[in-house]
Structures are given as structure tokens and as C-alpha cells.
Amino acid sequence: MDTRKHIEVCFSPYLFPLHKEEYEIVVVIDVLRATSAICAAFDNGVKAVIPVATIEEARSYQEQGYLVGAERGGQIVEGFDFGNSPYSYMNDDLKDQEVVLSTTNGTKAIDLAKDAETVVIGSLLNLDALCEWLVEQDKNILCLCSGWQNKFNLEDTICAGAITEHLINTGKFKSDEDSSIAAKYLYLSAKDNYMGYLKSSSHRRRLKNLNLNEDIKYCLTPNQSSVIPVLKDGKLVNIKNSK
């Protein structure tokens, strides 16, 4: 009997309802930039990140005195403390704080997946650490790409492909979906030069036009982090500190 668990890829939140009943773990991926920023936040001592889907929710938290990051269309929403640049979280003032984050794509995907048994944050930054942790869980896994406004994008799919390739190579997982096979081959094509491969991608061009090249370079540099952010009671916490 085949006892391997499934690792599959969902290309966009729009397709998530077709998958959600089958997987115990959902890995939410938004490489440029929400999930990368979340990893950076924990690396820099943030206690918890509260992801919210709407600007209205973000304003409500702000009125309660929270530090709040809000981004739409790649830019900081006027009136908020910061956006979703990883560099915004490299700030000693945020250490041991609970901060709130609302973004165009990533936090909406987290909200969509919140009823899963486990929701974990994935990026290229924490790729190896995340893969090792996922193998230990021995459960069925869905990589949910945040995409761009419910559309397919390259960088999230490549990251999902990297996770898929790693887990399948352990011999403990299998993939049946064409989306997972496609993601894996995109990753294999891109892995030696993410920056070059993604040069013409829509979101990289979008951020470049906003003069956010340093963010792009940071987010596309793998394995700078070993944090495992998981959703617990509506807050993302680093699993290493939550046991």
C-alpha cells in the first residue's frame, strides 16, 4: 500500500475551493513580498504578526494602538506605519511587538486558508527550514500561491515548485496534479538564477517601477531564515517559540 502523503500546488486563491478539503497543512506563499516580510519580521524579533484581509480591519487595529502595515498595489496605504517591505521590519522598535499586516494578496490568502488544520508561511527565505519541518509533519500539504489579484504568478509558483521537489525527493510524498508538476519544472528551470528568470515577470516589473529593487533581491535570495510562522488563534507566531 502506498503510504506517501500528497504535496500539491494551487496556482491562485481563486482555485482554493477546489482543493481545501483534502489537505491538513496549507502553505501560503507570497514571495514578493508578504510572506517574505513576515519571515523578516520574526527574524528581527517581532512577537507575532496579525494578518488581516481588509483595510477596514487594519484601521480598527490601528485605533486600538497597534503598529499596522498596509499595502495595496505595491505601495504603503496612506496613514499606516509601513507596508510589506521586509526592510520595514528590520527595526528595533518592533522587537517583542505584535504587529498587524494587510496586503494586496498574501494576507487575503492567509484569511482564505484560516480554517485548515495548520496554516504555515512559505517563502524562498525560509525554504529549507520549512521543507524540513513539513517532512516531519507527515501530513497532506497544499501550497497556496497568493498570486496577483487571484491570477497566476511566476514567483509564488516557483517557490511552491521548490517545496514540491524537495518533499518528493524524500520519498515520503507524491504529487498527482498537473499544477504541481508544472510548478516543479518551473522551479527546476529557475533555481540557478531566480533574478534572471523572473526578470520579465509582471510583479517584479511592477515593483521595479516603484523603485523596490532591493526588496526584490532580498525576497529572491533563498535560505536567509529558519523561522516557521504558523497561524494560531488568528496570529502568526514562530513555531519554534510557540511549543
C-alpha positions in Angstrom: 0.0 0.0 0.0 1.3 3.5 -0.9 1.6 5.4 2.4 3.1 8.5 0.9 1.4 11.8 1.6 0.3 14.3 -1.1 2.1 17.6 -1.8 0.1 19.6 -4.3 0.1 23.2 -5.7 -2.8 25.6 -6.0 -1.9 28.3 -8.5 -4.2 31.0 -7.1 -6.6 31.7 -4.2 -9.4 31.6 -6.8 -8.8 27.9 -7.2 -8.5 27.2 -3.5 -12.2 26.0 -3.0 -11.4 23.1 -5.3 -8.6 21.8 -3.0 -9.3 22.9 0.5 -11.0 19.8 1.9 -8.1 17.4 1.1 -5.1 18.8 3.0 -4.2 19.2 6.6 -1.5 21.7 6.0 -1.8 24.8 3.8 1.5 26.6 3.0 0.6 30.2 2.0 3.2 31.7 -0.4 3.6 35.4 -1.4 7.3 35.7 -2.3 7.0 39.4 -3.4 6.5 40.4 -0.6 4.1 39.5 2.2 5.4 36.1 3.3 9.0 37.3 2.9 8.2 40.3 5.1 6.6 38.0 7.7 9.7 35.9 7.9 11.9 39.0 8.2 9.7 40.2 11.0 10.3 37.1 13.1 14.0 37.2 12.3 14.1 40.7 13.7 12.3 39.9 17.0 8.6 40.6 16.3 6.5 38.6 18.7 3.5 38.0 16.4 2.0 39.2 13.1 -1.7 39.6 12.9 -2.8 39.2 9.2 -6.0 40.9 8.2 -7.7 40.8 4.8 -9.1 44.3 4.6 -8.1 47.9 5.2 -11.1 48.4 7.5 -9.8 45.6 9.8 -6.3 47.2 9.7 -7.7 50.6 10.7 -9.6 49.0 13.6 -6.4 47.6 15.0 -4.6 50.9 14.4 -7.3 52.6 16.5 -6.5 50.1 19.3 -2.9 51.2 19.3 -1.3 48.5 17.2 1.5 49.2 14.8 0.0 48.4 11.4 1.4 47.7 8.0 -0.9 48.1 5.0 0.0 47.7 1.3 -2.1 47.9 -1.8 -0.8 47.8 -5.4 2.8 47.6 -4.1 2.6 50.8 -2.1 2.1 51.8 1.5 -1.5 52.7 2.2 -1.7 56.3 3.4 -2.0 56.7 7.1 -0.3 53.4 8.1 3.0 52.8 9.7 4.6 50.8 7.0 3.8 48.4 4.1 5.1 44.9 3.3 8.7 45.6 2.6 10.9 43.2 4.5 13.2 46.1 5.4 10.3 47.8 7.3 10.6 45.0 9.9 14.4 45.4 10.4 13.7 47.9 13.2 14.5 47.5 16.8 11.3 49.4 17.7 9.3 46.3 16.6 11.0 43.8 18.8 8.7 41.9 21.1 5.7 43.7 19.5 2.5 42.3 17.9 2.1 44.0 14.5 -0.7 43.9 12.1 -0.4 43.4 8.3 -2.8 43.7 5.4 -1.6 43.3 1.8 -3.0 43.1 -1.7 -2.6 39.3 -2.0 -0.8 37.5 0.8 -2.9 38.3 3.9 -6.1 37.6 1.8 -4.8 34.1 1.0 -4.0 33.6 4.7 -7.6 34.6 5.6 -8.9 32.2 2.9 -6.9 29.3 4.3 -7.5 30.0 8.0 -9.9 27.1 8.6 -7.2 24.5 7.6 -5.8 22.3 10.4 -2.5 24.1 10.0 -1.6 27.3 8.1 2.2 27.9 7.7 4.0 30.7 5.9 6.3 29.9 3.0 8.9 31.9 1.1 12.2 31.5 -0.6 13.8 33.0 2.6 12.8 30.0 4.8 12.7 27.4 2.1 15.0 24.7 3.6 13.8 25.1 7.2 10.2 25.0 6.1 10.7 21.8 3.9 12.4 20.0 6.8 9.5 20.9 9.1 6.9 19.8 6.6 8.6 16.4 6.2 8.4 15.9 10.0 4.7 16.6 10.0 3.9 13.7 7.7 0.6 15.2 6.5 -1.0 16.1 3.2 0.1 19.5 2.1 -1.2 22.2 -0.3 1.0 25.0 -1.4 -1.4 28.0 -1.9 0.1 30.6 -4.2 -1.2 34.1 -3.4 -0.7 35.2 -7.0 -1.7 38.7 -8.1 -5.3 39.6 -7.5 -6.4 36.0 -7.9 -4.3 35.5 -11.0 -1.3 33.1 -11.6 2.1 34.5 -11.0 5.6 33.1 -11.5 7.5 33.7 -8.3 4.9 32.1 -6.0 4.6 29.1 -8.3 8.4 28.7 -8.4 8.6 28.7 -4.6 5.8 26.1 -4.5 7.7 24.0 -7.0 10.8 24.1 -4.9 8.8 22.8 -1.9 7.2 20.1 -4.0 10.5 19.0 -5.5 12.2 18.8 -2.0 9.4 16.8 -0.5 9.0 14.4 -3.4 12.7 13.7 -3.3 12.4 12.4 0.3 10.3 9.5 -1.0 7.6 10.3 1.6 5.4 12.4 -0.7 3.8 12.2 -4.1 2.0 14.6 -6.5 -0.8 13.8 -8.9 -1.9 17.3 -10.0 -0.6 18.8 -13.3 -0.3 22.1 -11.4 2.3 20.5 -9.1 4.2 19.0 -12.0 4.3 22.4 -13.8 5.4 24.2 -10.6 8.2 21.7 -10.1 9.5 22.2 -13.7 9.3 26.0 -13.4 11.4 25.7 -10.2 14.0 23.5 -11.9 14.2 26.0 -14.8 14.6 29.0 -12.4 16.6 27.7 -9.5 20.1 28.7 -10.7 19.1 32.3 -11.3 15.8 33.5 -9.8 16.5 37.1 -10.6 17.2 36.4 -14.2 14.4 34.0 -14.7 11.9 36.4 -13.2 13.2 39.5 -14.9 10.1 39.8 -17.1 7.6 38.6 -14.5 4.7 41.0 -14.0 5.1 41.6 -10.3 8.9 42.0 -10.5 8.3 44.7 -13.2 5.6 46.3 -11.0 7.9 46.5 -8.0 10.8 47.7 -10.1 8.7 50.6 -11.4 8.2 51.5 -7.7 12.0 51.5 -7.2 11.8 48.4 -5.0 14.7 46.5 -6.4 16.4 45.9 -3.0 13.2 44.3 -1.8 13.2 42.0 -4.9 16.8 41.0 -4.4 16.2 40.2 -0.7 13.0 38.2 -1.4 14.6 36.1 -4.1 17.6 35.1 -2.0 16.9 31.7 -0.5 17.6 30.4 3.0 18.3 33.6 4.9 15.8 32.5 7.6 14.9 29.4 9.6 11.6 30.7 11.1 8.4 28.7 10.7 5.5 31.1 11.1 2.2 29.3 11.8 -1.3 30.7 12.3 -2.6 30.2 15.9 -5.8 31.9 17.1 -5.6 34.5 14.3 -2.0 35.4 14.9 1.1 34.2 13.1 3.8 33.1 15.6 7.2 31.4 15.1 6.5 27.7 15.8 9.9 27.4 17.5 8.7 29.8 20.2 5.2 28.5 20.4 5.6 25.0 21.7 
